[in-house]
């Protein structure tokens, strides 16, 4: 596929994704800027990120650390990029994430948060943190259990080089809108509870909603929706 054709294809799919989010916000009777699009670029080449940047996208989510670092280096000339780490985070990866990302969505235990806090360079702003919640109580999913969330949030909120912003979840797939909304509503309610429990912490972020459940997520208050395939096409290795 030529660069021109790729540009046209990406521009079309990106425009469709933005329109889908705009329509979902309108249908939910929320403000047009109440939720932002997080472009998920795992396995996508840096050239695609550059093209999305040219279309106006600034927030990008990556799952795989080494791949992300290579793309960040290749795209260092671009201004205004905001990098979100959204994949599983192991202890041996925290230093690089603390040094090279603006957000982490996948913190689910205190040890990881403490390492990020200790390893965040002093010249950088505090690292924005979302706690990943296993909202559907799935054995195979990462995330803090809802009943353990408050204790973890209280501890993370005390770490000076982190800024606790909100919650993230990847609910179990569901077929109907009503079924999709149920766990997303539970995540929203969990954030509302934390806002009461930690009134001095600026909890303003719900990272939820992907291609299959964007509308349900927006109805339940998502502020960041994560779209990858619907913008960039099927997965491929960079």
C-alpha positions in Angstrom: 0.0 0.0 0.0 1.4 3.4 -0.9 2.0 6.2 1.6 -0.8 8.2 0.0 -3.3 5.4 0.1 -2.3 4.7 3.7 -2.8 8.3 4.6 -6.2 8.3 3.0 -7.3 5.1 4.7 -6.0 6.1 8.1 -7.6 9.6 7.7 -10.9 8.0 6.9 -10.9 5.5 9.8 -9.7 8.2 12.2 -12.4 10.5 11.2 -15.0 7.7 11.7 -13.6 7.0 15.2 -13.8 10.6 16.2 -17.4 10.9 14.8 -18.4 7.7 16.7 -17.1 9.2 19.9 -18.8 12.5 19.2 -22.1 10.8 18.5 -21.8 8.7 21.6 -21.2 11.8 23.8 -24.2 13.5 22.1 -26.4 10.5 22.7 -25.3 10.4 26.4 -26.1 14.1 26.7 -22.5 14.8 27.8 -20.3 17.7 26.7 -18.4 17.3 23.4 -15.1 17.3 25.3 -16.1 15.1 28.2 -14.2 12.1 26.8 -11.0 11.9 24.8 -9.8 9.3 22.3 -6.8 7.3 23.3 -5.3 5.8 20.1 -3.9 2.3 20.9 -0.9 1.7 18.7 0.5 -1.6 19.9 2.1 -3.6 17.0 1.6 -0.5 14.7 4.6 1.1 13.0 5.8 4.6 14.0 4.8 5.8 10.6 1.2 5.3 11.5 1.6 7.2 14.7 3.2 10.0 12.8 0.2 10.1 10.4 -2.3 10.1 13.3 -0.4 13.0 14.8 -0.6 14.9 11.6 -4.4 14.3 11.8 -4.5 15.9 15.2 -4.2 12.9 17.6 -1.9 13.4 20.6 -2.8 10.7 23.1 -1.3 7.2 22.3 -1.5 4.0 24.2 1.2 1.2 24.1 1.2 -2.3 25.6 4.7 -3.5 24.9 7.6 -1.7 26.5 10.5 -2.3 24.1 8.3 -1.7 21.1 7.1 1.5 22.6 10.6 2.8 23.4 11.7 2.2 19.9 8.8 4.2 18.5 9.2 7.0 21.0 12.8 7.4 19.8 11.8 7.4 16.2 9.1 10.0 16.9 11.1 12.3 19.2 10.8 15.2 16.7 7.0 15.4 17.2 5.6 17.9 19.7 2.8 17.3 22.1 2.8 13.5 22.2 1.3 12.0 25.4 2.3 8.4 26.0 0.1 6.0 28.0 1.4 2.6 29.1 -1.7 0.4 29.2 -0.2 -3.1 29.2 0.7 -5.5 32.1 3.5 -4.0 34.1 6.2 -6.1 35.8 8.7 -5.0 38.3 11.6 -5.2 35.8 9.9 -2.8 33.5 9.0 0.0 35.9 12.1 2.1 35.5 11.8 2.5 31.8 8.0 3.2 32.1 8.6 5.8 34.8 11.2 7.5 32.7 9.4 7.5 29.3 5.6 7.6 29.8 3.2 10.3 31.0 0.4 7.9 32.1 0.2 4.3 33.4 -3.2 2.6 33.3 -2.3 -0.8 34.7 -1.2 -0.3 38.3 -2.9 -3.0 40.4 -0.6 -3.5 43.4 1.3 -1.2 45.7 4.8 -2.7 44.9 4.5 -1.5 41.3 3.3 1.9 42.4 6.2 2.3 44.8 8.7 1.4 42.2 7.3 3.9 39.7 7.3 6.5 42.4 11.0 5.8 43.3 12.1 5.7 39.7 10.3 8.7 38.3 12.9 11.3 37.3 12.9 14.4 39.4 12.8 16.7 36.4 9.5 15.2 35.1 6.0 16.0 36.3 4.4 13.4 38.5 3.4 10.2 36.6 -0.4 10.0 36.1 -1.8 6.7 37.4 -5.0 4.8 36.8 -5.6 1.8 39.0 -6.6 -1.3 37.0 -9.7 -2.9 38.6 -10.8 -6.5 37.9 -14.3 -5.3 37.8 -15.8 -8.5 36.5 -13.9 -10.7 39.0 -12.3 -12.8 36.3 -9.6 -15.2 37.4 -7.7 -14.6 34.2 -7.7 -10.8 34.4 -5.2 -8.5 36.1 -6.4 -5.8 38.4 -7.2 -5.1 42.0 -10.4 -6.5 43.2 -13.1 -3.9 43.9 -13.2 -4.8 47.6 -9.4 -4.1 47.9 -9.5 -0.9 45.8 -9.8 1.7 48.6 -6.8 0.5 50.5 -4.6 0.5 47.4 -5.9 4.0 46.3 -5.1 5.4 49.7 -1.6 4.1 49.6 -0.9 5.2 46.0 -2.3 8.7 46.7 0.5 9.3 49.3 3.3 8.7 46.8 4.7 12.2 45.8 6.0 11.4 42.3 2.7 9.9 41.2 -0.6 11.5 40.6 -3.5 9.2 41.1 -6.1 10.2 38.5 -8.7 7.4 38.3 -9.5 3.9 37.3 -9.2 1.5 34.3 -11.0 -1.7 33.5 -11.3 -4.3 30.8 -14.7 -5.9 31.5 -15.6 -9.4 30.3 -17.2 -9.2 26.8 -21.0 -8.9 26.7 -23.4 -9.1 23.8 -26.0 -6.4 24.7 -25.7 -2.8 25.6 -27.4 -3.4 28.9 -24.9 -6.2 29.8 -22.0 -4.1 28.7 -23.1 -1.2 30.9 -23.3 -3.3 34.1 -19.6 -3.6 34.9 -18.8 -0.2 33.5 -21.4 1.3 35.9 -19.8 -0.6 38.7 -16.4 1.0 37.8 -18.0 4.5 37.7 -19.6 3.8 41.1 -16.2 2.7 42.4 -14.7 6.0 41.3 -17.5 8.0 42.8 -16.9 6.2 46.1 -13.2 6.9 46.0 -13.9 10.6 45.3 -15.7 10.7 48.6 -13.1 8.7 50.4 -10.2 10.7 49.1 -11.6 14.2 48.6 -8.1 15.9 48.3 -7.1 13.6 45.4 -8.0 14.8 41.9 -9.8 11.7 40.7 -11.2 12.6 37.3 -10.4 9.7 34.9 -12.3 6.6 33.9 -10.3 4.7 31.3 -12.8 2.3 29.8 -14.4 1.5 26.5 -12.9 -0.1 23.4 -14.2 -0.8 19.9 -16.9 -3.2 21.0 -18.3 -1.2 24.0 -17.5 2.4 23.3 -21.1 3.5 23.5 -21.8 1.7 26.7 -18.6 3.2 28.3 -19.6 6.8 27.3 -23.0 6.3 28.7 -21.4 5.3 32.0 -19.0 8.2 32.2 -15.8 7.2 30.4 -13.3 10.0 30.1 -10.7 8.1 28.0 -11.8 5.5 25.4 -9.2 3.2 24.0 -9.5 2.5 20.2 -6.9 0.6 18.2 -8.1 -1.7 15.4 -11.0 0.6 14.4 -8.4 3.3 13.6 -5.3 1.4 12.5 -6.7 -1.9 11.2 -5.9 -5.4 12.3 -2.9 -6.1 14.4 0.5 -6.3 12.8 4.0 -6.4 14.0 6.0 -3.2 13.6 
